Amino acid sequence: MTTEKTYSVPTMAEMMANGDTPDILFWVGCAGSFDDRYKRVTIAFVRILNHVGIKFAVLGPEEACTGDPARRAGNEFLFQMQAMANIQVLNGYNVKKIVTACPHCFNTLKNEYPDLGGEYEVIHHSQFLQQLINEGRVKVQDGQPFKGRKITYHDSCYLGRANKIYEAPREVLEALDADLVEMKRVKANGLCCGAGGAQYFKEPEPGKKDVNVERAQEALATGADTIAVACPFCMTMMSDGVKNQNREDTVKVYDISELIAQGQGL
């Protein structure tokens, strides 16, 4: 009988109560906490952190929405209420370095919280994984499941165009020794999955082609059997686009951390 390995996920409150200080705070985000599909991304990233011995903590029940959806929807008052509450918690724990798997959280924490008194070093998990790979702390196994297979990568708008992070996720994927094939529109010219235009929350306008379907068609045209993403919203939109094309049995959508975790046998 085999038992599944357990992984430690301490909260900031628990760690501080023991007189310890984490190297990073892992900001899980709403999707990573509540969306059933993206919870698997949270688990994959935690497995990697534990495997390489990173001392980290989460806020747990003290973590609230960054306020990004409220600000994008035009409710500045709600955004500032949510942001200030989070900043009070983060500053109370003297947090210095935050890693998150959500580009929306990344952008808000990095670029918008400083105006309200929240000054932190904020890193997207693609950058953090790239650092671990470059340092030799993350190594994929020989014969890992993606060796020699075709993977295409979809650029998240908030990671790419908003913050000019294009190479980190691609370098992470190159560590898998897979064939990275690009879509016709990539990087600064990449096509949004549609979530940033609120298509994540509503039905498409009558008579118009779904943006996520169009983007999924571009991904499928590469011949890749794996679509890599680095954003929870892109994960949902690309997965739905693949389903629309009846290709969900042959083409899978994964976050880059899931690919690395699988490549390490975690």
PyMOL commands that set and color helices and strands:
alter all, ss='L'
color gray80, all
select helices_A, chain A and resi 12-17+29-34+36-52+60-62+68-72+76-92+103-116+125-134+167-174+187-189+195-197+211-221+232-244+256-263
alter helices_A, ss='H'
color red, helices_A
select strands_A, chain A and resi 24-27+56-57+97-100+121-124+150-153+179-180+226-229+252-255
alter strands_A, ss='S'
color yellow, strands_A
deselect
rebuild
show_as cartoon
